[in-house]
Amino acid sequence: MFFDKNVETMPRSELERLQLERLQRQVGICYEKSPLYRKKLDKAGVTPDKIKTLADLQRLPFTLKDDFRDNYPFGMFTVPLKKILRLHASSGTTGKPTVVGYTRFDLDMWSDCVARLITAVGARDDDMAQIAFGYGLFTGALGLHYALEKIGASIIPISSGQTEKQVMLMHDFGTTVLVSTPSYALHIGEVAEAMGVSGELKLRLGLFGSEGCTAEMREQIERSLNLFATDNYGMSEILGPGVSGECHLRCGLHFNEDHFLPEIINPETGEVLPEGERGELVLTTLTKEGLPVLRYRTRDITRLTYEKCQCGRTHARMDKTTGRTDDMLKIRGVNVFPSQIESVIMTFTQIAPHYEIVVDRDGSHDTLEVKVELIDGSVLESFAQLEALRAQIRHNLRTVLGLDIKVSLVEPKSLQRHVGKAKRVVDRR
């Protein structure tokens, strides 16, 4: 269950020596070849020679998503453009996309990192892997594609959408591994059941990413598709998929810590927090050649442990993210994360695992409505049943959130299905 056992089980002291060597080199490259980082480091009063220990990482300035946008398209690169073999970019829905580039070394390192993680959860060379991520500028599909090829698996590069065709090929080709977002996996399960083939699929492993997935949603996916669902974590600004991922024990997401240095900070003060405390994840690349990144603020909320895993791996592990600082909703003075709402909704067997959160304003007050979809439409015909279910969902949400919110029960299959990253929140303010 190891792709590179010598590295993945490296003693902590040896790993930290390697990290320091690579950090010193990376800071030197950034200072020498990146106008952005030279300016940032000079302003912080930090030159490469001042990085003596791993603790000196805290002296480095943060990198923000706006730094990518402000240096669009290629201002973050530290190599000539002719050495960049591939470009990826974010969707750019909130402005200019964040553009990232990969040298030949970066592409090899990327596929190695993802190969480690998918091997750790049980992907094998005899697997038939169906990639239902959208191919294109998004890093997810190609990131998993080349890693699965590297371990010898067969690839069905169907991309996202065409869900009935997805299920047909899954059935006819004997797909054993599904790569998709968690929300799309739920939709595939629905369609497979409607087509009458859900019990005939040979799926055994799900490699899910690109959006959050609560434990409750994971259980729904596993019941629907009869597979072992696992998470991997990454982002294009750092690499793409391959930054961290679960092993077969699913007790945290293992970092590829010889390539990425994680920290947890207080999102309000920037102070580095001790091991085990929950806060915002910050990442530094240690080996990226085309686009090295120092202390990138991911906005994802999690915590770290450095205890050796029972699987034998020694690299740091992170909890599943509980939300993002920029996704947090503040409703009447209460902080609400969409993942909290999802965790409550998924416990009700009478409703489908699809929901929409609508934020609006009534005068000077913010309002929050959760729309959930019934599995059995006949419930709509019984006012007593409908009100009892609505009241119970509302009560459970109030218990978790400390906030009384509106709950609307809607007809089966009336809410939008997502083939890519799900957009759960509609903000009308």
C-alpha positions, 0 to 999 in steps of 0.5 A, a space after each residue: 500500500 506504499 508508492 514510495 515507502 522510504 519517503 512516506 515512512 521517513 523518520 521525523 528528524 530526517 524529514 525535517 532536515 530535508 524540509 529545511 534544506 528545501 525551504 532554504 532553497 525555495 526562499 532563495 529562488 523566490 528572492 532571486 527570481 520573483 519580483 513579487 517575493 523580493 518585494 514582500 521579503 524585503 518589506 518583511 526584513 527577511 533575506 534567504 540567509 535568515 532562514 536557519 530553522 523551520 521555525 523561521 518559516 513564521 518570519 515569511 510573509 503570507 501569499 494571498 489569492 489576490 497576489 495571483 490575480 494582481 500578477 495575472 497571467 504569468 507574473 508569479 512564474 520563476 522560470 522562463 515561459 518556454 520551460 512551462 509545459 502546461 498551464 492551468 487556471 481557476 474558473 475566474 468567477 470572481 474576476 481574473 483567473 489564477 494562472 499556474 504553470 508546470 515545468 517538466 519536473 513539476 509534472 513528474 512531481 505532481 503525478 508522483 504525489 497523487 500516485 502516493 495518495 491513491 496507492 495509500 487508499 488502495 488503487 491498483 494496477 488492475 483497476 478500471 478508473 472512470 474520471 468524471 471530473 471536467 477536463 480542461 483548465 481545472 487541475 483535478 482531472 489531469 492530476 488524477 489521470 496521470 497518477 492513475 496511469 503511473 500506477 498502471 490503472 486503465 483510464 476512462 476519461 469521460 469527463 463530467 456530465 452525460 450522467 446516463 452515459 456515465 452509468 452505462 459505461 460504468 456498467 459495461 466497462 466494469 469500472 472499479 474506481 470513480 473519480 468525481 466530486 462528492 455531489 456528482 457521485 450522489 447524482 450518479 448513484 441516483 441515476 444508476 438506481 433509476 436505470 435499474 443497474 445500481 446493484 450490478 456495478 463493480 465499483 469498489 473505490 471512490 477518489 473524491 475531491 474539489 469540494 467538501 464532504 461531510 462524514 454524513 454525505 460520505 455515508 450516503 455515497 457509500 450506500 448509494 454506490 457500494 464503494 469505499 469513499 475517500 478524500 484527497 485535498 489540493 488546490 491549483 495555486 499549490 499544485 492541484 490534487 496531491 497535496 494530501 489524502 487519506 490512507 485506507 484507515 481514513 484517520 486524517 489526510 496525509 500530507 506529502 510533507 517532503 513537498 509541502 510544508 503545512 501550518 495552522 494559523 489564527 485566521 484573524 491574527 495570523 498567529 501560528 497555532 500549536 499542534 491540534 488546534 483548529 484554524 486556517 491552513 497555510 501551505 508552502 511549496 518546497 520543490 515547485 520549480 515553475 511557481 513556488 509559493 510561500 505561506 499561501 493562505 488557503 482559507 480552509 479550516 482544519 487542524 494538524 497532527 504529527 503523530 505517526 499513523 497506524 498505517 506506518 506513514 510519518 508525515 503530518 495529517 490534517 482533518 477533513 476541512 470543516 469549511 472556509 473562512 470566506 464561505 462562512 456566513 454571519 447571520 444575526 451575529 452567528 457564524 454558520 458554515 454550510 458543512 454544519 447544515 449538511 451534517 444535519 440534513 444528511 441524518 434524515 432518511 426522508 430527504 434526499 442529499 441535495 440542498 440549497 442555502 438561501 441568504 437574504 435580507 429583510 430590512 436590516 436583518 439577514 435571513 437564512 433559508 434551507 431548501 431540502 428535497 423530499 425523497 417521497 413526494 407523497 409527503 407533500 399531500 399530508 400537512 401533518 407529516 410535512 410539518 412534523 418533518 419540517 419541525 424536526 429538521 428545524 429543531 436539529 439545525 437550531 441545536 447545532 447552529 444556535 440559530 432558528 432558520 427557515 426550512 422549506 421542503 420541496 418536491 423530489 428532483 426539483 433542486 439543481 444537480 451538480 456535475 462539477 463543484 456544487 454551489 450550495 449557497 445563494 446569497 441575495 443580499 
